[in-house]
Amino acid sequence: MNNQSNESHATLHDADRVKENLRKRRAEEARFKWLGRAAIGLALSFLVVLFISIFSKGIPGFFQYYVTLEVFLDAERIDPEGDAGVNSLYAGDAKGVINDAVFEILKPEGRKAKKSARKIVSKGAEKRLRNMILNDPSLLGKTIEVQFALDDDIDSFLRGFIDRNTPESDRRIDDTMISFVDTLNEMGIVSYRLSDYLFFGSASRNAEMAGIRGAFVGSIITLAICLSIAFPLGVATAVYLEEFAQKTRFTEFIEININNLAAVPSVVFGILGLAIFINLFGIPRSIPLVGGIVLALMTLPTIIISSRAAISAVPPSIKDAALSLGASKHQAVFHHVIPLALPGMLTGTIIGMAQALGETAPLLMIGMVAFIVDIPGGITDPATVLPVQIFMWADFSERMFIYKTSAAIVVLLAFLITMNIGAIWLRKKLERRW
């Protein structure tokens, strides 16, 4: 009886211990779940704060203030040579014609007041007027309404960043300019609209004239060069290492170095491009050709690793079935394995290209930080790219550059998101079930 009693007590004790262990394990699992949810919530909160910060400054960067003026296009003053050519228009007095339109409205009295009136309209106004005449010479001799961007200081005042109650000596605009702006507002000829300078302008020291067109075109050309080099080389390397190369110490050495290159800081590739392509081969600095080659070298390890993973994910039975039906090894690989691995290859490539799009450090090393005003027309024209343009604008002190920097970041994010959506779409489009 005592033995049975002891056994029953031991059994109850063991059951209690099992229940206690189960309770502790479930409590630990619950704590782990809550910690995971808290980590995700914290990451999402940081992401939300980041996006709110970017979009709160970026959305206003897509807009700016304009003034609508009635301008008389005096042919003798604007086009002294009478051929409506570029040289004639630049020799003409487009600036004086615009100033006359401003004086007609504001009627400034005295030299100081006229000087203040001239500063209201952007310095890019005369270029806008010349371009309009170049596109349509029949405008000469007519009076037309033209929307000119206001100077960035006036724009900052209208946005509320310059207080009229601040002493005049501490403001960037004087009382006379403020009174002129009030007059233009009362006349209803000041408008707040989508900035065409942001989308169609290029690099400029004047914030109201600065735009991303040159950097955007430079990014497209640079990425095109990067893709044309990195994709075929990366895929060919992956196919050779995964399907054809013998497993020797040499191939193991290559594989180790490919994995190591994927972790090398991007600035190292910039130093490599500077030393090899610019200093050794003498290729000019700040051109998309060098930028594309450097980004291709940086992207190659990512494409190779992702392509090898996509190839190894294809079931061996696919290749074995092709070989058993009489196909050669090349036919089995290129006709059956690669088509099935292609979605993963393209996905890895687009992710690598998206990473390359956001790189700044390697391009700074090869001189793509240069101040480029003209839109690049080819792979050997001087150019910059969006991340470098954002880096340059972030260093300027004018308030309007803060908004244009954030707007450029929004455009870059939209570009990156589009590329990632494209990767997902390609994967779904080309994906095959087996």
C-alpha positions as CSV (number, residue, x, y, z in Angstrom):
1,M,0.0,0.0,0.0
2,N,2.8,2.4,0.9
3,N,4.5,1.7,-2.4
4,Q,1.3,2.4,-4.3
5,S,0.8,5.6,-2.3
6,N,4.3,6.7,-3.1
7,E,3.9,5.9,-6.8
8,S,0.6,7.9,-6.9
9,H,2.3,10.9,-5.1
10,A,5.2,10.7,-7.6
11,T,2.9,10.6,-10.5
12,L,1.0,13.6,-9.2
13,H,4.2,15.4,-8.6
14,D,5.4,14.7,-12.2
15,A,2.1,15.8,-13.6
16,D,2.4,19.1,-11.7
17,R,5.9,19.6,-13.0
18,V,4.7,19.0,-16.6
19,K,1.9,21.5,-16.1
20,E,4.3,24.0,-14.6
21,N,6.7,23.6,-17.5
22,L,3.9,23.9,-20.0
23,R,2.7,27.1,-18.2
24,K,6.2,28.6,-18.3
25,R,6.7,27.6,-21.9
26,R,3.4,29.2,-23.0
27,A,4.3,32.3,-21.0
28,E,7.6,32.5,-22.7
29,E,6.0,32.0,-26.1
30,A,3.5,34.8,-25.3
31,R,6.3,37.1,-24.2
32,F,8.2,36.3,-27.4
33,K,5.1,37.1,-29.5
34,W,4.6,40.4,-27.7
35,L,8.2,41.3,-28.1
36,G,8.0,40.5,-31.8
37,R,4.9,42.6,-32.2
38,A,6.5,45.4,-30.2
39,A,9.6,45.3,-32.5
40,I,7.4,45.4,-35.6
41,G,5.3,48.2,-34.1
42,L,8.4,50.2,-33.3
43,A,9.8,49.7,-36.8
44,L,6.5,50.7,-38.4
45,S,6.3,53.8,-36.1
46,F,9.8,54.9,-37.2
47,L,8.8,54.3,-40.8
48,V,5.7,56.3,-40.4
49,V,7.6,59.2,-38.8
50,L,10.2,59.0,-41.7
51,F,7.5,59.1,-44.4
52,I,5.5,61.9,-42.6
53,S,8.7,63.9,-42.4
54,I,9.6,63.4,-46.1
55,F,6.1,63.9,-47.5
56,S,5.3,66.9,-45.2
57,K,8.3,68.7,-46.8
58,G,8.3,67.0,-50.1
59,I,4.7,67.7,-51.2
60,P,5.1,71.5,-50.9
61,G,8.3,71.1,-52.9
62,F,6.3,70.1,-55.9
63,F,4.7,73.6,-55.9
64,Q,5.9,77.2,-56.0
65,Y,4.6,80.7,-56.4
66,Y,4.2,82.4,-59.8
67,V,3.2,85.9,-60.9
68,T,1.3,86.5,-64.1
69,L,2.5,89.5,-66.1
70,E,1.3,91.1,-69.3
71,V,4.5,91.4,-71.4
72,F,4.9,93.4,-74.6
73,L,7.4,91.5,-76.8
74,D,9.1,94.4,-78.5
75,A,10.8,92.8,-81.5
76,E,13.5,95.5,-81.7
77,R,14.6,95.1,-78.1
78,I,14.3,91.3,-77.8
79,D,15.5,90.3,-81.3
80,P,17.9,93.0,-82.4
81,E,19.2,90.9,-85.3
82,G,15.7,90.1,-86.5
83,D,16.3,86.3,-87.1
84,A,14.7,85.0,-83.8
85,G,17.9,83.0,-83.3
86,V,19.6,82.0,-80.1
87,N,22.4,84.5,-80.4
88,S,20.0,87.4,-81.3
89,L,17.7,86.6,-78.4
90,Y,20.6,86.4,-75.9
91,A,21.9,89.7,-77.3
92,G,18.5,91.3,-76.8
93,D,17.0,93.0,-73.7
94,A,14.5,90.3,-72.5
95,K,15.3,91.3,-68.9
96,G,14.4,94.9,-69.6
97,V,11.1,93.9,-71.2
98,I,10.2,91.9,-68.1
99,N,11.2,94.7,-65.8
100,D,9.0,97.1,-67.8
101,A,6.0,94.7,-67.3
102,V,6.7,94.7,-63.5
103,F,7.1,98.5,-63.4
104,E,3.8,98.9,-65.3
105,I,2.0,97.1,-62.4
106,L,3.9,98.3,-59.4
107,K,4.9,101.8,-60.6
108,P,8.0,102.1,-58.3
109,E,9.3,105.6,-57.7
110,G,13.0,106.1,-57.3
111,R,16.1,104.0,-57.9
112,K,15.8,102.0,-54.7
113,A,12.2,101.0,-55.3
114,K,12.9,99.9,-58.9
115,K,15.8,97.8,-57.6
116,S,13.4,96.1,-55.1
117,A,10.8,95.6,-57.9
118,R,13.3,93.9,-60.1
119,K,14.2,91.3,-57.4
120,I,10.6,90.1,-57.1
121,V,10.7,88.0,-60.3
122,S,13.1,85.1,-60.6
123,K,16.4,85.5,-62.5
124,G,15.2,82.7,-64.8
125,A,12.3,84.8,-66.2
126,E,14.3,86.0,-69.2
127,K,15.3,82.5,-70.1
128,R,11.7,81.4,-70.0
129,L,10.8,84.3,-72.3
130,R,13.5,83.5,-74.7
131,N,12.5,79.8,-74.9
132,M,8.9,80.8,-75.6
133,I,10.0,83.0,-78.5
134,L,12.4,80.2,-79.8
135,N,9.4,77.8,-79.9
136,D,7.0,80.3,-81.4
137,P,8.7,83.4,-83.1
138,S,5.3,84.7,-84.2
139,L,4.9,86.0,-80.6
140,L,7.2,88.9,-81.3
141,G,5.4,92.2,-81.4
142,K,2.5,90.9,-79.3
143,T,1.4,91.5,-75.7
144,I,1.0,88.1,-74.0
145,E,0.4,86.9,-70.5
146,V,3.3,84.9,-69.0
147,Q,3.6,83.2,-65.7
148,F,7.1,83.8,-64.1
149,A,8.4,82.2,-61.0
150,L,8.9,84.5,-58.0
151,D,12.3,84.8,-56.4
152,D,12.9,82.1,-53.7
153,D,13.0,84.8,-50.9
154,I,9.5,86.0,-52.0
155,D,8.4,82.4,-52.1
156,S,9.6,81.9,-48.6
157,F,7.8,85.0,-47.5
158,L,4.5,83.8,-49.0
159,R,4.9,80.4,-47.3
160,G,5.2,82.2,-44.0
161,F,8.9,81.6,-43.3
162,I,9.8,85.3,-43.3
163,D,7.8,87.4,-40.8
164,R,6.9,90.9,-41.9
165,N,7.1,92.0,-38.2
166,T,10.8,91.1,-38.0
167,P,13.0,94.2,-38.1
168,E,13.9,95.0,-41.7
169,S,17.6,94.7,-41.0
170,D,17.1,91.0,-40.0
171,R,15.0,90.1,-43.1
172,R,16.2,89.0,-46.5
173,I,13.6,91.2,-48.1
174,D,12.9,94.8,-47.3
175,D,9.6,96.6,-46.6
176,T,9.4,97.9,-50.1
177,M,9.4,94.4,-51.6
178,I,6.8,93.3,-49.0
179,S,4.5,96.2,-50.1
180,F,5.0,95.2,-53.7
181,V,4.1,91.6,-53.0
182,D,1.0,92.7,-51.1
183,T,0.0,94.7,-54.2
184,L,0.5,91.7,-56.5
185,N,-1.6,89.6,-54.1
186,E,-4.4,92.2,-54.0
187,M,-4.5,92.2,-57.8
188,G,-4.9,88.4,-57.8
189,I,-2.0,87.7,-60.2
190,V,0.0,85.6,-57.7
191,S,-0.7,81.9,-58.0
192,Y,0.5,78.8,-56.1
193,R,0.8,75.9,-58.6
194,L,2.7,72.8,-59.7
195,S,6.3,73.7,-60.3
196,D,7.4,73.2,-63.9
197,Y,11.0,74.1,-62.9
198,L,11.2,71.1,-60.6
199,F,10.4,68.6,-63.4
200,F,11.9,70.4,-66.4
201,G,14.7,72.4,-64.9
202,S,18.2,71.4,-64.2
203,A,20.9,72.3,-61.7
204,S,20.9,75.9,-60.6
205,R,22.2,78.0,-57.7
206,N,18.8,79.8,-57.7
207,A,16.4,77.6,-55.7
208,E,13.3,78.6,-57.6
209,M,14.9,77.5,-60.9
210,A,16.4,74.2,-59.7
211,G,15.0,71.0,-61.1
212,I,15.6,67.3,-61.3
213,R,15.4,66.7,-65.1
214,G,19.1,66.6,-65.7
215,A,19.7,64.3,-62.7
216,F,16.8,62.1,-63.7
217,V,18.0,61.6,-67.3
218,G,21.5,61.0,-65.9
219,S,20.1,58.3,-63.6
220,I,18.3,56.6,-66.5
221,I,21.4,56.5,-68.7
222,T,23.7,55.4,-65.8
223,L,21.3,52.6,-64.9
224,A,20.9,51.5,-68.5
225,I,24.7,51.1,-68.8
226,C,24.8,49.3,-65.4
227,L,22.0,46.9,-66.5
228,S,23.6,46.2,-69.9
229,I,26.8,45.1,-68.2
230,A,25.8,43.6,-65.0
231,F,22.8,41.4,-66.1
232,P,24.5,39.3,-68.9
233,L,27.8,39.0,-66.9
234,G,26.0,38.1,-63.7
235,V,23.7,35.5,-65.2
236,A,26.5,34.0,-67.3
237,T,28.7,33.7,-64.2
238,A,25.9,32.2,-62.1
239,V,25.1,29.6,-64.8
240,Y,28.7,28.6,-65.3
241,L,29.4,28.3,-61.5
242,E,26.2,26.4,-60.8
243,E,25.9,24.1,-63.8
244,F,29.2,23.7,-65.6
245,A,32.2,24.6,-63.4
246,Q,34.1,21.8,-61.7
247,K,34.1,21.9,-57.9
248,T,37.7,22.7,-57.3
249,R,39.7,24.9,-54.9
250,F,39.8,27.6,-57.6
251,T,36.0,27.8,-58.1
252,E,35.6,27.7,-54.3
253,F,38.0,30.6,-54.1
254,I,35.9,32.5,-56.7
255,E,32.6,31.8,-54.8
256,I,34.1,33.0,-51.5
257,N,35.3,36.2,-53.2
258,I,31.9,36.8,-54.8
259,N,30.2,36.5,-51.4
260,N,32.8,38.8,-49.9
261,L,32.4,41.4,-52.6
262,A,28.7,41.6,-51.9
263,A,29.6,42.9,-48.4
264,V,32.3,45.4,-49.6
265,P,31.3,49.1,-48.9
266,S,30.2,50.9,-52.0
267,V,32.8,53.6,-51.7
268,V,35.5,51.0,-52.4
269,F,34.0,50.5,-55.8
270,G,34.2,54.3,-56.3
271,I,37.8,54.3,-55.4
272,L,38.4,51.4,-57.9
273,G,36.6,53.3,-60.6
274,L,38.7,56.4,-59.9
275,A,42.0,54.5,-60.0
276,I,41.3,52.2,-62.9
277,F,38.9,53.8,-65.3
278,I,39.7,57.5,-64.8
279,N,43.4,57.6,-63.7
280,L,44.6,54.5,-65.7
281,F,42.4,54.5,-68.8
282,G,41.9,58.2,-68.9
283,I,38.1,58.2,-69.2
284,P,36.6,61.6,-68.4
285,R,35.1,62.2,-65.0
286,S,31.5,62.8,-64.3
287,I,30.1,60.8,-67.2
288,P,27.4,58.1,-67.1
289,L,29.7,55.6,-68.8
290,V,32.1,55.5,-65.8
291,G,29.2,55.7,-63.3
292,G,27.4,52.7,-65.0
293,I,30.5,50.6,-65.0
294,V,31.2,51.3,-61.3
295,L,27.6,50.5,-60.4
296,A,27.7,47.3,-62.5
297,L,30.8,46.1,-60.6
298,M,29.0,46.9,-57.4
299,T,25.8,45.1,-58.5
300,L,27.4,42.0,-60.0
301,P,27.8,40.0,-56.7
302,T,24.1,40.6,-55.9
303,I,23.0,39.4,-59.3
304,I,25.3,36.4,-59.3
305,I,24.2,35.2,-55.8
306,S,20.5,35.7,-56.5
307,S,20.8,34.0,-59.9
308,R,22.6,31.0,-58.4
309,A,19.9,30.7,-55.8
310,A,17.2,30.8,-58.5
311,I,19.0,28.1,-60.5
312,S,19.5,25.8,-57.5
313,A,15.8,26.2,-56.6
314,V,14.8,24.5,-59.9
315,P,14.1,20.8,-59.1
316,P,16.8,18.5,-60.4
317,S,14.2,16.3,-62.0
318,I,13.6,18.9,-64.7
319,K,17.1,18.7,-66.0
320,D,17.2,14.9,-65.4
321,A,14.1,14.5,-67.5
322,A,15.5,16.5,-70.4
323,L,18.8,14.6,-70.3
324,S,16.9,11.2,-70.2
325,L,15.1,12.3,-73.4
326,G,18.4,12.8,-75.2
327,A,19.0,16.6,-74.7
328,S,22.6,17.7,-74.2
329,K,23.6,19.4,-71.0
330,H,23.6,22.8,-72.7
331,Q,20.1,22.2,-74.0
332,A,18.8,21.0,-70.7
333,V,20.3,24.1,-68.9
334,F,19.4,26.7,-71.5
335,H,16.0,25.3,-72.6
336,H,14.6,24.1,-69.3
337,V,16.5,25.2,-66.2
338,I,17.2,28.9,-67.1
339,P,13.6,29.6,-68.2
340,L,12.3,28.3,-64.9
341,A,15.0,30.3,-63.0
342,L,14.5,33.5,-64.9
343,P,11.8,35.1,-62.6
344,G,14.3,34.8,-59.6
345,M,17.1,36.1,-61.8
346,L,15.1,39.1,-62.9
347,T,13.9,39.8,-59.4
348,G,17.5,39.8,-58.0
349,T,18.6,42.0,-60.9
350,I,15.9,44.6,-60.3
351,I,16.6,44.6,-56.6
352,G,20.3,45.1,-57.3
353,M,19.5,47.9,-59.8
354,A,17.3,49.6,-57.2
355,Q,20.2,49.4,-54.8
356,A,22.5,51.0,-57.4
357,L,19.9,53.7,-58.1
358,G,20.2,54.9,-54.5
359,E,24.0,54.8,-54.3
360,T,25.9,58.1,-53.8
361,A,29.3,57.3,-52.4
362,P,30.9,55.6,-55.4
363,L,29.5,58.3,-57.8
364,L,31.0,61.0,-55.6
365,M,34.4,59.4,-56.0
366,I,34.3,59.5,-59.8
367,G,33.2,63.1,-60.0
368,M,29.5,62.9,-60.6
369,V,29.0,65.6,-58.0
370,A,29.9,68.2,-60.6
371,F,27.6,71.2,-61.2
372,I,26.0,70.1,-64.5
373,V,23.5,72.5,-66.0
374,D,22.9,70.9,-69.4
375,I,20.7,67.8,-69.9
376,P,23.0,64.8,-70.8
377,G,22.4,63.5,-74.3
378,G,24.6,60.4,-74.2
379,I,26.9,58.2,-72.2
380,T,29.9,60.5,-72.6
381,D,28.1,63.8,-71.7
382,P,28.8,65.2,-68.2
383,A,25.9,64.2,-65.9
384,T,24.8,63.7,-62.3
385,V,22.2,61.4,-60.8
386,L,19.3,61.8,-58.4
387,P,21.0,60.7,-55.2
388,V,23.9,63.0,-55.8
389,Q,21.6,65.9,-56.7
390,I,19.8,65.4,-53.4
391,F,23.1,65.3,-51.6
392,M,24.1,68.6,-53.2
393,W,20.8,70.4,-52.6
394,A,20.8,69.3,-48.9
395,D,24.0,71.3,-48.4
396,F,22.3,74.6,-49.6
397,S,21.0,76.9,-47.0
398,E,18.0,78.4,-48.9
399,R,14.6,77.4,-47.5
400,M,13.3,76.5,-50.9
401,F,16.1,73.9,-51.4
402,I,14.9,72.1,-48.3
403,Y,11.5,71.5,-50.0
404,K,13.0,70.7,-53.4
405,T,15.4,68.2,-51.7
406,S,12.4,66.5,-50.1
407,A,10.5,66.5,-53.4
408,A,13.4,64.9,-55.1
409,I,13.5,62.2,-52.4
410,V,9.8,61.5,-53.0
411,V,10.6,61.1,-56.7
412,L,13.5,58.8,-56.0
413,L,11.3,56.7,-53.6
414,A,8.6,56.5,-56.3
415,F,11.2,55.3,-58.8
416,L,12.5,52.7,-56.3
417,I,9.0,51.5,-55.4
418,T,8.1,51.3,-59.2
419,M,11.2,49.1,-59.8
420,N,10.2,46.8,-56.9
421,I,6.7,46.5,-58.1
422,G,8.1,45.7,-61.6
423,A,10.2,43.0,-60.0
424,I,7.1,41.5,-58.3
425,W,5.1,41.7,-61.5
426,L,7.8,40.1,-63.6
427,R,8.1,37.3,-61.1
428,K,4.4,36.6,-61.2
429,K,4.3,36.9,-65.0
430,L,7.2,34.5,-65.7
431,E,6.7,32.2,-62.7
432,R,5.9,28.6,-63.6
433,R,4.5,25.9,-61.3
434,W,5.8,22.4,-61.2
